[in-house]
Amino acid sequence: MFAAKLQLKHLSVTTTEGYANRPGGAQTLFLAEVGKEEESRNQTLTLRAFRDYQAGRRPSGPGARDLLAFFASVERQLEELDVTAPTVRRSDQELLNLLARRVGALHLGLANYCWFLDPGKALCLTLAHSAERDRPLAGMCDSARCPQATHHSCHREVWASSAATSRAFISKIGRGQKTERARLVVEAERAERIVAGIDAADHGEMHGTDQ
């Protein structure tokens, strides 16, 4: 159906499906499969983040405090269940039911997790003056400042590489390029702060904007 859309130069697959008398066909099935895969991925990542929390490895970033508070509430609910039914072994699915709100809110940034719970707090939407409030604008994400963003150990390599690249460029810039040098210094220092935050949080410490 996608091939037919391109061949007929229709604006959308829905139009092609209408002409073919197959409304809700391939496009609907494809989007349903994508949604299913995204939910499964989000479940895996949220569960991993919670397990890290239980092991003493904290998230970092502006949204870390809220995420930690949520994980603490989930842990309390698990403890209450253990009291009422101490012989029952908890399954991952039972835990995922408690984590469901965060699972549904998770969006992946380039080097962060975005927990899109409140559009009013989304820095990207504020900066873009966007009227669309159903999802974040990944291209405008500033995870060092957004109150719904967190950084985890899986993001460390990206930030460390960014810092190293910026420092390498700084060392090659001539004295006359003061504006470019200042920009790169800001980028390098920002990335280094995020790396430091990830390292501290990975050892159970609070750091910088996580405090």
PADREN-458486 format. One record per residue (C-alpha): residue in one letter; x, y, z. Coordinates in steps of 0.05 Angstrom, whole numbers, plus 5000, padded with zeros to 4 digits. Each point is the difference from the previous one (the first is absolute). Layout:
% PADREN-458486
AXYZ
...
END
This chain:
% PADREN-458486
M500050005000
F505950475013
A502749854931
A493150154970
K499850665037
L506650214970
Q498249774930
L493250365002
K503050615033
H494850015055
L501250445061
S498649435049
V499349255002
T492950105026
T498150304932
T503049414963
E496449515046
G493550364985
Y500949924924
A502049275010
N493949895044
R504649775056
P499250535055
G504349885061
G504349494964
A507649984998
Q501150675034
T495749825060
L503449335008
F506850314993
L498650545052
A497149495047
E506349584995
V504450625012
G495950185061
K500649295027
E507650004991
E500750695033
E495949775060
S504349375008
R506350424995
N497550505051
Q498149445048
T507049714995
L503550675010
T495550225058
L500749335034
R507650054992
A500150705029
F496049765060
R504749405010
D505950484998
Y496650425053
Q499149395044
A507449844991
G502050715022
R501450274930
R496250664995
P497950394939
S502850704991
G497450624966
P494650525016
G494549475003
A503849525046
R496750225064
D493049894974
L501849324970
L503349785066
A493850215039
F495749594952
F504549395007
A499850085076
S492449994998
V500149374957
E504849685049
R495350165058
Q494249694962
L504149374990
E501649985074
E492650075017
L498449424953
D505449585034
V496750135067
T493049804976
A502449404959
P507149825024
T500249324965
V498350274931
R505950104953
R499450664962
S500349954925
D502950524952
Q493050104973
E497450195068
L505650505007
L498750274931
N492850135020
L502750455056
L504850344951
A494850084946
R499250755006
R507550114987
V500149474945
G494750384962
A503650665009
L506949794977
H503050294937
L507249904979
G504450614990
L506650004964
A503749905066
N494750005053
Y493249735021
C494150484995
W494449845049
F494550404965
L495050035057
D498150744998
P500250404934
G500150635041
K506949825028
A503049794933
L505550494983
C499949824926
L492650194993
T501250655038
L505950204957
A496249834936
H493550335023
S496849364974
A492549914999
E500949254994
R500249715070
D499649254990
R507449854993
P506850335010
L504250324945
A506349585001
G503750474953
M499450575051
C501749595062
D504750305051
S500549445051
A504750405044
R494450485015
C493349644989
P496749795066
Q497449364968
A506749754973
T504749495033
H506849734983
H502249285013
S506449604994
C498049794929
H500550734979
R507050125028
E503949824938
V496250494956
W501350585048
A507249815012
S501249974925
S496650684991
A504550315053
A506349704970
T498150234930
S498750715024
R506750025037
A503649754938
F497050554957
I501650535053
S507349814998
K500250134925
I496350674999
G504150624988
R499950595049
G495950424953
Q494049535002
K497750225068
T492649894989
E500849294974
R504949845055
A495250265054
R494349584970
L504149375001
V502450125071
V492850065022
E498249354964
A506049635028
E498750235072
R492749824994
A501649294975
E505349925054
R495050205054
I495149494974
V505349455000
A501950195071
G492749965020
I499249314968
D506349755035
A497850275068
A492949724992
D502649324979
H503149975070
G493650215034
E501850735009
M496150634982
H503650514956
G498850704973
T493050084972
D497949335030
Q500250305070
END
